[in-house]
Amino acid sequence: MAKVACVADERAGAVFPTAFAAVLRVRTRGGATVEHRIDSSRGRPGRPLTRAEPLTEFRINAAGRPDRGAGAGGRGLASLPDVGLPTALTHVPE
């Protein structure tokens, strides 16, 4: 038997694409089942992001593969000129 299986969840499917729900169900070696469900993805009204989280995610993603940076001819983000912080794109309204 496979140790991991990905299966559709009826409740998660019912709210898609309005929300991105998920459920993780684990069967322990002892036979117990443990389940954790998330009915709304981060960044939605029910689970808002902090002000810092979008910037942190951008920085992590931008730094992840500098050798394949978009728009840099494969030279990465480090080869692009510094244009400052794009505040219009990263401003989170109060």
C-alpha positions as CSV (number, residue, x, y, z in Angstrom):
1,M,0.0,0.0,0.0
2,A,1.3,3.5,-0.8
3,K,2.3,5.6,2.1
4,V,0.9,8.8,0.6
5,A,-2.3,9.4,-1.4
6,C,-3.8,12.6,-2.7
7,V,-7.6,12.4,-2.9
8,A,-10.4,14.9,-3.5
9,D,-12.2,16.2,-0.5
10,E,-15.9,16.9,-1.0
11,R,-16.0,19.8,1.5
12,A,-12.9,21.5,0.0
13,G,-14.2,21.0,-3.5
14,A,-17.5,22.6,-2.7
15,V,-15.9,26.0,-1.8
16,F,-13.4,26.0,-4.7
17,P,-12.5,28.5,-6.3
18,T,-13.9,30.9,-3.8
19,A,-11.6,29.5,-1.1
20,F,-8.7,27.1,-1.3
21,A,-9.5,24.6,1.5
22,A,-7.4,21.5,2.3
23,V,-7.5,18.6,4.7
24,L,-4.6,16.4,5.9
25,R,-5.5,13.0,7.3
26,V,-2.8,10.8,8.8
27,R,-3.2,7.2,9.9
28,T,-0.6,6.4,12.6
29,R,1.2,3.1,12.9
30,G,-1.1,2.4,15.9
31,G,-4.2,2.7,13.7
32,A,-5.4,6.1,14.9
33,T,-6.5,8.8,12.4
34,V,-5.5,12.4,13.0
35,E,-7.1,15.1,10.8
36,H,-6.4,18.8,10.3
37,R,-8.6,20.9,8.1
38,I,-8.2,24.5,6.7
39,D,-11.3,25.9,5.2
40,S,-9.8,29.2,4.0
41,S,-6.4,29.9,2.6
42,R,-4.1,32.6,4.0
43,G,-4.8,36.1,2.7
44,R,-8.6,35.7,2.6
45,P,-10.9,37.7,4.9
46,G,-11.1,34.8,7.4
47,R,-7.3,34.5,7.6
48,P,-5.8,37.8,6.7
49,L,-2.1,38.3,6.2
50,T,-0.1,40.6,8.5
51,R,1.3,43.8,6.9
52,A,4.8,42.2,6.7
53,E,3.9,38.8,5.2
54,P,3.4,39.9,1.5
55,L,6.8,41.6,1.5
56,T,8.5,38.7,3.2
57,E,7.0,36.2,0.6
58,F,8.1,38.5,-2.3
59,R,11.6,38.7,-1.0
60,I,11.8,34.9,-0.4
61,N,10.5,34.2,-3.9
62,A,12.7,36.8,-5.6
63,A,15.8,35.5,-3.8
64,G,14.9,31.8,-4.4
65,R,16.5,31.3,-7.9
66,P,18.7,34.4,-8.7
67,D,20.2,32.4,-11.6
68,R,16.8,32.4,-13.3
69,G,15.5,35.8,-12.6
70,A,12.8,36.9,-15.1
71,G,13.7,39.9,-17.2
72,A,17.4,39.6,-16.5
73,G,18.4,37.4,-19.4
74,G,19.1,34.6,-17.0
75,R,21.5,36.7,-15.0
76,G,19.2,36.9,-12.0
77,L,17.7,39.7,-10.0
78,A,21.1,40.9,-8.7
79,S,22.0,42.1,-12.2
80,L,19.0,44.4,-12.4
81,P,19.3,48.1,-11.4
82,D,18.0,49.1,-8.0
83,V,14.8,51.1,-8.6
84,G,13.8,51.3,-4.9
85,L,10.8,49.8,-3.2
86,P,7.8,49.6,-5.4
87,T,5.5,51.0,-2.8
88,A,2.5,51.2,-5.1
89,L,2.6,47.4,-5.5
90,T,3.4,46.6,-1.9
91,H,1.2,49.1,0.0
92,V,-1.3,47.4,2.3
93,P,-4.2,49.7,3.0
94,E,-5.1,50.2,6.7
